[in-house]
Amino acid sequence: MTSKKAPLEPTPPDDTDAKIAFTTVQPIALALAKDKITSPNTTVDTAIIAALAVARDANAAPLRARFESLPKKEFDLANLDKLQLYGRGCWYALTQLHAANVQSTEAKLPVSLVEKATKTRTRMIKVLKYFYEPDTRVGKEVTDIERDSGYRDLARDLGRLAVVYRTEHDEIKDEKKHFRATDAGDAEKLSQEILDELGAATSPAQKQWTEMVARTWTLLYCAYNEVAATGRWLQRNEGGGELFVSLVTAGRAARSKSRKGGGESPQGPPEAGGGTA
């Protein structure tokens, strides 16, 4: 009786391979129109490693042959062929962004801005927690927001809270102790002020590599989604959803584990581009 081999553990790419890949990917990434760029909204390093694991498995026999058997008009095999290349190229851009972040002095926000933003965030959370239990849709979002820390998270939290406030306005408007009708608008303004301050403190290297992460991520994300959707269908009766995971979900799962453990992935400057993934 032969034992089934355990799947190989996902591993980060070799730095030399990543640099070589980036050299090939860079002109393709720079050719993308700005309105086509998708900014990552997940833990990018974990998502890249997940994509590379799928590229490895999908290119191995016999699964590769099943992709090749599909009509060209139904599936462009170039998406599978370039998946590893795009993943390694994005990894290199990400390592350069992390290096630029280390070299850059941490941005310092005006104390008055931080105090006002923090008080607004706290007040809005209290209102929502009064109305929504932790197991409700809104309650779960509030719990996720409460785990955040840092200036960039503060800006993101205020934006998220403003959306929830507008959506749930009729439900929460009569709360007398903490609710303020102006908080949704104020939260949006404070969020933008924080981002503006952080953006002004961003070094040229940070700006350059933030954009390159977004551009290379766009190539990886688009190619991966084509491969994953097709792979799930090909293996629809074989648990294809377990192999062809969502990159955003894979990255966010890692972010959640990091927060529960008391740590958090290093954050870069604001993402470049017009969309989010």
N, C-alpha and C positions, 0 to 999 in steps of 0.2 A: 504494500500500500504506500503510495507516494504522498508525502505531505505537501500541502499547498503553501507556496512561498508567501511570506508576509510582504505587503507592499513596502517599497523603499520609503524612508522618511523624507519629506520635503526638505531641501537644503538651499541656502542662499547661493547665488552664482559666484564663481571665481572672479576676483577683481580684474585680473588680466583679460579674461573672456568678456567681462562686462564692458571694459574700456574699448576693446576691439569692436564689440557689437554697437556701442554708442557711435563710433566713427561712421559706421554704415547707416545707422538709423537717423543721425542728426540732420542730414539734408532732407530726408523725408518728413521729419517732424517740423522743420522750419518752413516747409512748403505748405503746411496746414493753414487755412484761413483762420483768423482769430475767432470768428463766430462759430467755428467748428470744434474749438478746443473744449475738452471736458475736464474740469478741475476735479481732482480726487476728493471724495468726501468719505474717506475710510483710512485705515492704517495701511499706508501704501506698501511698506516693506513686506508685511504679512501677505497682502494681496498678490504681490509680485511672486513670492515664493509659491503660493497656491497655484498661480497661473503656470509657472514653470513645471510644477509637478504634473499638471494636466497635459502640458505640451509633451513631457517625457512619455507619459502613459498613452496618450492619443497617437503618438508617432511610432509606438511599438506594435509589432505584429501580435494578434491579427486585427487589432482595432484600426490601425492605419489603412489596411486594405478595405475596410468597410467604408471609410471616408472616401477612398479613391474610387469606390464603386458607384458613388453618387453622380448623377448627371451634372455637368459643369454649370448649367444654368440654374441648378438648385443649390449648389455649394461650391464656392470658390476655394480650391485647395490651398491657394496662397495664404489664406488666413491661418491655416494649420502650419504651413511651411515657415511662416514668419513669426509665429507665436513666441518661440524661444528667443529669437533675435530681439523682438520688441521688449520682452521681459528683461533680458540682460541689459539692453540699452537704457530702459527706465531705471533699473537698479543703479547703474553708474551715475545717472543724473541725480538720483536720490542721495547717493553717498557724497556727491559734490555739494549738494545743498546742505547736508548735515555738517560738512566741513566748514562751509561758509557761515553757518549759524554759530559754530563754536568760536570762530574768529571774530564774530561781530559782538559788540557790546550790547547787553540786554537793554531793550527800550524801557525808559522810565516814563510813565504817564503822570500827568498832573494829579496831585493828591485829591483835589476837589472833584475831578472827573471820576476817579476811582470810587470815592466815597458816595457820590450821587448815583453812580451806576450800580454799586453794590447794594445800596439801600433800596433802589427801585427793584432790583432783582429779588431781594429778600421779601419785600412787600408783596410783589406779584405772586411769588411762590406760596406765601401764607394764604392768600385769597384762594388759590387753586386747591391747596391741600384741605382747606375748610370744606370745599364742595365735592371733592373727588377722592375716593378711596384709592389706595396704592394699586389695586388690581384692575382699575378701570383704564381705559385708553389714555385719558388725560393724566391720570395718576401715575401711570408708567412713564409717561414723558417727563413729568415733574421729577420723578425719582432719578431718571437719567440725567436731567439737568443739574440736580443737586450733587451729582458725583463730579462735576466739572471743576476745574481749577485753572488759574492763570488768566492773563489778560485776553488772550484770543478766545478762550472758552467763555469769558464774561461777555464779550461782544456777541458771540454766537448764541449764548443763552438768552440775552435780551431780545434778539431777533426772533428766536423760537417762542419766547413768552408773549411777544407782541402778537404773533400769529394766533396763538391759543386764546389770548384775551379777546381778539376780534371774533374768532369763531364761537366762543362760549359767552359772548357779551350778555345775551339775554338771561343766561343762567346766573351769572356772577354779579351783575350790575347793582343789585340791591344789598350787597354786603356792606355793612356800615363802618366797620373798624379800619380796614386796610384798603378797600377798593378806591381807586381814583380813576375817574373817567379819562384823564390825560395820560395815564401810565403807558398805554399801548404806543401812542405816538412818541412819548418821551423815550421809551425803551428803544425804539427804532433810531431815534436821533443819537442817543448815547452810544448805541452799537456802532453807528457810522463814525462818530467822533473817535472812538477807541481805535477802529480800523484805520482811520486817517492818521492818527498819531503813530501807530505801529508802522504804517506804510512809509511815513516820513523818516522813520529811523532805520529803514531797511537799507542795507549796504548794496552797492551795485552787483556784487557777486551773488548776494541772496536773491535779488530781483532776477538776475540772469538764470540761475539754476531753478528758481521757483517756476519760471516760465518753461524751462526745459523739462522739468518733472511733469508739468501739465501736458505738454506737447507729446512727450513719449508715452505718458499714461494714456492719452487719447488713442494712440496707435494700438497699444496693448489692449485696452478696454474694448475697443471696437472689434478687433480681431478675435479676442477671447469670447465675446458674446456670440459671434457667429459660430465658433467652434463648439461652445458649450450648448447652445440651443440645438445644434445638429447632433451632438453627441448624446444629449438626453433623449432625443428621438431614436437614435440608433440603438441605444441601450435602454429603451423604455420598459422592457420586460426583464432587465438585468440590474436594476438599481442604478441607472445612469445618473440620477440626481445626486447620489453620494459622491461620485467622481467629479462631475461637472458642476461644482458649487458656484454660487454667485460670488464674484470678487468683493463686492461691497460688503456682503454678509460675512465673508471670511475675515476681512479686515476689521469690521466692527466687533466681531466676536473676540478677536485678540485685544482690541481696545477695552472691551468690557472686562476681560480677565485681568488686564493690567491694572484697571482701576480698583477691582475688588482686592487685588493683592497689595494695593497701596502705592503702586507706581504708575507712571504714564509715559507713553512714547514721547520722544522729543518733538517739539512743534516747530515748524518753519514759519516763514512769513506768509501773508495771505496768498491763497492760490491764484494763479493766473487763469484767464480764460472766461468764457461766457456761460458755460454750463456746469452742472455738477453730476457726479456719478457716485 
